[in-house]
Amino acid sequence: MSPEEFEFGLAPIYRILKKAGATRAGEDALIELAKTLDQIGVEIGRHAVELSTHAGRKTIKAEDIRLATKYVIKS
């Protein structure tokens, strides 16, 4: 996958790594983290949609995201 295929640009990914304490990061590392965050975000989104649908709502709420995140992170 090329960086253009991710929902996140490489600059925000680099800033995340800087916040984590990195002083330098290769482009391959940025692309890999972007790919991983994209996959996790889609999975959380899927579970949040299921939760809101189960609750009879079309709108995804913050609580749906929180619950979906707990489910995905534990998996």
Summary of the structure (lengths in Angstrom):
residues: 75
radius of gyration: 14.9
end to end distance: 24.4
largest distance: 46.6
contacts: 178
relative contact order: 0.13
helix: 72%
strand: 0%
